[in-house]
Amino acid sequence: MTSGTANVGEALQMFLQGGSRVLLMIAMALFLAYMIFFLATSRCTQGKKAVPCTSSGTGPTEVPWAVRSGNLNGLAEVPLDYIDSNDVYLIYSDLFYDLVGSDAPAVKQAAVRLEDVGPESDPKDLRRVADYLASENVPFQVAVIPIQIGQNKDGSDWYGLSLTDRPEVVDALTYMQGKGGTLIQHGTTHQMGTMDNPYSGRSGEDYEFHRFGCTSTDTAPYAFEERTNDSYITPVGRAAQDDVDEWGDRLDAGRSVMEDAGLGEPTIFETPHYGGSVNSCVAMAQEYNARYEQGGYYASILTGQPSEAGKSYSQQFPYTVHDIYGGAVYPENLGNITEGEQNNHAIRDPKFLISRAKANLTARESTASFFFHPYLDLNYLKQTVHGIKELGYEFAPVTELK
């Protein structure tokens, strides 16, 4: 992307040559202004070769992407519509500072979260990861599942464990706190009843605050199927009891377990798999100071109508925000290390996470935030931490992220 200025006549000619109705409308709205400021220009390429930006195959290879005249600003697309596969939303995230008149100084902050730590976690893994991060002077967060639900190995019956049933895990969590770890609550059971939602019903694998299923397609009309590694994970609908107060009771149950175990009261929450209904997210905002995650938002929020399955968007943030549910959201925006493909998610290695951290430098208050499962090879974590530090980021407690 490039930037520059042009007079109105030149701008109109460029808009018309580009053949973009949206940009033409913006140009007409700005016609009475003496100057249009090009905040960013989009280059059209095929591979590494510049190509015309029109379907006719003629015209300019560059067109305005963001323009400003006086207090009026315009973009050539909706930058939040497909942020999982396109980083142009980061440009908008930085332009937003000028839109609101912010003079916030540039910072580079990083955060790391240790994921899915519950009653059946290996205390040795927890201490090993905590020792490494402390040796690097890296404060960290620990996502704690208070109650473990699962089936016996032969599948004959279900069982439940809480942290208070595993004092060796509690001791390891206390050790992590002493090494600079902040405990956050990661759901209450990280699953929903005895149903596959959509995986196995086991804590750490399933969604807890919204119903999900497996489909062979990623867009409507959905074709539901038995789960395979190639299935898409698709929202199905709200839980049978989707009430703010009832969700509050469920949240309290998990928080009480952590307090009874002597780990203190968690003030930050993470929604399992980032999948929650509107009402559950409202309950989280009422119960905790902040969520630490990517957000899920529904088309029905502003109308006050019940959320509809399939009409939701996942949004990640390059910095801390306050969202429509009424609470703060600390960003997780790099993803996590994975060793295999699953449900149409490609393998994510340290190089991938580091490349996303580099892209996040586009925003002046840059944040590189990721999560890691403690049972994985520690070298993955070492490579990621070192790569993020080499980009100039400084690790901080998640509560200090700008």
DASUL-V792515 format. One record per pair of residues at least 4 apart in sequence whose ideal C-beta (glycine too) atoms are under 6 Angstrom apart, sorted by the first residue. I is the first residue (numbers start at 1). J is the second residue. D is the distance in whole Angstrom. If there is no record, write none. Layout:
# DASUL-V792515
i->I j->J d->D
i->I j->J d->D
This chain:
# DASUL-V792515
i->1 j->40 d->4
i->1 j->41 d->6
i->2 j->41 d->4
i->3 j->38 d->5
i->3 j->39 d->6
i->3 j->40 d->6
i->4 j->38 d->5
i->5 j->37 d->5
i->6 j->10 d->4
i->6 j->11 d->5
i->6 j->36 d->6
i->11 j->27 d->6
i->11 j->36 d->5
i->12 j->27 d->5
i->15 j->23 d->5
i->15 j->24 d->5
i->15 j->27 d->4
i->17 j->59 d->5
i->17 j->60 d->5
i->18 j->53 d->6
i->18 j->60 d->6
i->18 j->63 d->4
i->19 j->54 d->4
i->22 j->76 d->6
i->23 j->76 d->6
i->26 j->74 d->4
i->30 j->36 d->5
i->30 j->69 d->4
i->33 j->69 d->4
i->36 j->67 d->5
i->36 j->69 d->5
i->37 j->68 d->5
i->38 j->64 d->5
i->38 j->67 d->6
i->39 j->66 d->4
i->39 j->68 d->6
i->40 j->65 d->4
i->40 j->66 d->4
i->40 j->91 d->6
i->41 j->62 d->5
i->41 j->64 d->6
i->41 j->65 d->6
i->42 j->63 d->6
i->42 j->65 d->4
i->43 j->62 d->5
i->44 j->51 d->5
i->44 j->53 d->4
i->44 j->61 d->5
i->45 j->50 d->6
i->46 j->51 d->5
i->50 j->61 d->4
i->52 j->57 d->6
i->52 j->58 d->6
i->52 j->59 d->5
i->52 j->61 d->6
i->53 j->63 d->5
i->54 j->59 d->5
i->65 j->76 d->5
i->66 j->75 d->5
i->67 j->74 d->5
i->68 j->73 d->5
i->79 j->88 d->5
i->79 j->89 d->4
i->79 j->92 d->4
i->80 j->89 d->5
i->82 j->86 d->5
i->83 j->89 d->4
i->87 j->359 d->5
i->90 j->318 d->6
i->90 j->362 d->4
i->90 j->363 d->6
i->91 j->362 d->6
i->93 j->318 d->5
i->93 j->363 d->5
i->94 j->362 d->6
i->94 j->363 d->5
i->94 j->364 d->6
i->97 j->102 d->4
i->104 j->365 d->6
i->106 j->364 d->4
i->107 j->365 d->5
i->107 j->402 d->6
i->108 j->366 d->5
i->108 j->392 d->5
i->108 j->393 d->5
i->109 j->367 d->5
i->109 j->396 d->5
i->109 j->401 d->5
i->110 j->368 d->4
i->110 j->388 d->5
i->110 j->393 d->4
i->110 j->395 d->5
i->111 j->369 d->4
i->111 j->398 d->5
i->112 j->140 d->5
i->113 j->141 d->4
i->113 j->143 d->6
i->113 j->371 d->4
i->114 j->142 d->5
i->114 j->372 d->6
i->114 j->374 d->5
i->115 j->143 d->5
i->115 j->371 d->5
i->115 j->373 d->5
i->116 j->204 d->5
i->117 j->121 d->5
i->117 j->142 d->5
i->117 j->144 d->5
i->118 j->145 d->4
i->118 j->148 d->5
i->119 j->148 d->4
i->119 j->161 d->4
i->119 j->163 d->6
i->119 j->166 d->4
i->119 j->169 d->6
i->120 j->148 d->5
i->121 j->169 d->6
i->123 j->168 d->5
i->123 j->169 d->6
i->123 j->172 d->4
i->125 j->374 d->4
i->125 j->375 d->5
i->126 j->172 d->4
i->126 j->176 d->6
i->126 j->374 d->6
i->127 j->172 d->6
i->127 j->175 d->6
i->129 j->374 d->5
i->130 j->176 d->4
i->130 j->179 d->4
i->133 j->138 d->4
i->133 j->140 d->5
i->134 j->179 d->4
i->134 j->180 d->6
i->136 j->385 d->6
i->138 j->395 d->4
i->139 j->180 d->5
i->139 j->397 d->5
i->140 j->181 d->5
i->141 j->182 d->5
i->141 j->184 d->6
i->141 j->398 d->5
i->142 j->176 d->6
i->142 j->181 d->5
i->142 j->183 d->5
i->143 j->184 d->6
i->143 j->186 d->4
i->143 j->270 d->5
i->144 j->183 d->5
i->144 j->186 d->6
i->145 j->186 d->5
i->145 j->190 d->5
i->145 j->203 d->6
i->146 j->163 d->6
i->146 j->188 d->6
i->146 j->254 d->4
i->146 j->257 d->4
i->146 j->258 d->5
i->147 j->162 d->5
i->147 j->188 d->6
i->147 j->189 d->5
i->148 j->161 d->4
i->148 j->203 d->5
i->149 j->160 d->5
i->149 j->189 d->5
i->149 j->191 d->6
i->149 j->203 d->5
i->150 j->202 d->5
i->151 j->155 d->5
i->151 j->158 d->6
i->152 j->156 d->5
i->152 j->157 d->5
i->161 j->165 d->5
i->162 j->257 d->5
i->163 j->170 d->6
i->163 j->257 d->6
i->163 j->261 d->4
i->164 j->260 d->6
i->164 j->261 d->5
i->170 j->261 d->5
i->173 j->263 d->6
i->176 j->181 d->4
i->177 j->181 d->5
i->182 j->397 d->6
i->183 j->263 d->6
i->183 j->266 d->6
i->184 j->266 d->6
i->184 j->268 d->4
i->184 j->270 d->6
i->184 j->292 d->6
i->185 j->254 d->6
i->185 j->255 d->6
i->185 j->266 d->4
i->185 j->269 d->5
i->186 j->270 d->5
i->187 j->208 d->5
i->187 j->272 d->4
i->188 j->250 d->5
i->188 j->253 d->5
i->188 j->254 d->3
i->189 j->203 d->5
i->190 j->203 d->5
i->190 j->204 d->5
i->190 j->208 d->6
i->190 j->272 d->4
i->191 j->201 d->6
i->191 j->203 d->5
i->191 j->206 d->4
i->191 j->208 d->6
i->192 j->197 d->4
i->192 j->208 d->6
i->194 j->201 d->5
i->196 j->200 d->6
i->196 j->201 d->6
i->197 j->206 d->4
i->197 j->207 d->5
i->197 j->212 d->6
i->198 j->212 d->5
i->198 j->213 d->5
i->198 j->214 d->5
i->199 j->205 d->4
i->199 j->206 d->5
i->200 j->205 d->5
i->207 j->212 d->5
i->207 j->272 d->6
i->207 j->273 d->5
i->207 j->275 d->5
i->208 j->272 d->5
i->209 j->276 d->4
i->209 j->277 d->6
i->209 j->280 d->4
i->210 j->275 d->5
i->210 j->276 d->6
i->210 j->277 d->5
i->211 j->236 d->4
i->211 j->237 d->5
i->212 j->233 d->6
i->212 j->235 d->6
i->212 j->236 d->6
i->213 j->224 d->5
i->213 j->234 d->6
i->213 j->236 d->5
i->214 j->225 d->6
i->214 j->227 d->4
i->214 j->231 d->4
i->215 j->222 d->4
i->215 j->223 d->6
i->215 j->224 d->5
i->215 j->232 d->5
i->215 j->234 d->5
i->216 j->223 d->5
i->216 j->225 d->5
i->217 j->222 d->6
i->217 j->223 d->6
i->218 j->232 d->4
i->220 j->310 d->6
i->222 j->234 d->6
i->227 j->231 d->5
i->231 j->343 d->6
i->232 j->344 d->6
i->233 j->343 d->5
i->235 j->309 d->4
i->235 j->310 d->6
i->235 j->312 d->6
i->236 j->309 d->5
i->237 j->309 d->4
i->238 j->242 d->4
i->238 j->277 d->5
i->241 j->246 d->5
i->242 j->277 d->5
i->242 j->279 d->5
i->244 j->279 d->5
i->244 j->282 d->5
i->244 j->283 d->5
i->247 j->280 d->4
i->247 j->283 d->4
i->248 j->283 d->5
i->248 j->287 d->6
i->251 j->287 d->5
i->255 j->266 d->6
i->256 j->260 d->6
i->258 j->263 d->5
i->258 j->266 d->6
i->259 j->265 d->6
i->267 j->288 d->6
i->267 j->289 d->5
i->268 j->290 d->5
i->268 j->292 d->5
i->269 j->284 d->5
i->269 j->288 d->4
i->269 j->291 d->5
i->270 j->292 d->5
i->270 j->293 d->5
i->271 j->276 d->4
i->271 j->293 d->6
i->274 j->293 d->5
i->274 j->294 d->5
i->274 j->296 d->6
i->276 j->280 d->4
i->276 j->281 d->5
i->277 j->307 d->6
i->278 j->298 d->6
i->278 j->307 d->5
i->281 j->325 d->4
i->282 j->325 d->5
i->284 j->288 d->6
i->284 j->291 d->6
i->285 j->325 d->5
i->285 j->326 d->4
i->285 j->327 d->3
i->290 j->327 d->6
i->290 j->328 d->4
i->290 j->330 d->6
i->291 j->329 d->5
i->292 j->330 d->4
i->292 j->398 d->6
i->293 j->332 d->6
i->294 j->314 d->6
i->294 j->316 d->4
i->294 j->332 d->6
i->295 j->315 d->5
i->295 j->323 d->6
i->295 j->329 d->6
i->296 j->312 d->6
i->296 j->314 d->5
i->297 j->313 d->5
i->298 j->307 d->4
i->298 j->312 d->5
i->299 j->311 d->4
i->300 j->305 d->4
i->300 j->307 d->5
i->300 j->308 d->6
i->301 j->324 d->6
i->316 j->333 d->5
i->317 j->321 d->5
i->317 j->331 d->4
i->318 j->360 d->5
i->318 j->363 d->4
i->318 j->367 d->6
i->319 j->365 d->5
i->319 j->367 d->5
i->319 j->402 d->6
i->320 j->330 d->6
i->320 j->401 d->5
i->321 j->329 d->5
i->322 j->328 d->5
i->323 j->329 d->5
i->330 j->398 d->5
i->330 j->401 d->6
i->331 j->367 d->5
i->331 j->369 d->5
i->332 j->369 d->5
i->333 j->369 d->6
i->334 j->353 d->5
i->334 j->356 d->5
i->334 j->357 d->6
i->334 j->368 d->6
i->334 j->370 d->4
i->335 j->348 d->5
i->336 j->371 d->5
i->337 j->372 d->6
i->337 j->380 d->5
i->338 j->347 d->6
i->338 j->348 d->5
i->341 j->346 d->6
i->341 j->347 d->6
i->348 j->352 d->5
i->350 j->380 d->6
i->350 j->383 d->4
i->350 j->384 d->4
i->353 j->370 d->5
i->353 j->384 d->5
i->354 j->387 d->4
i->357 j->368 d->4
i->357 j->388 d->5
i->357 j->391 d->6
i->358 j->391 d->6
i->360 j->366 d->5
i->360 j->368 d->6
i->361 j->366 d->5
i->365 j->402 d->4
i->367 j->401 d->6
i->368 j->388 d->5
i->368 j->393 d->5
i->372 j->381 d->5
i->376 j->380 d->6
i->388 j->393 d->5
i->396 j->400 d->4
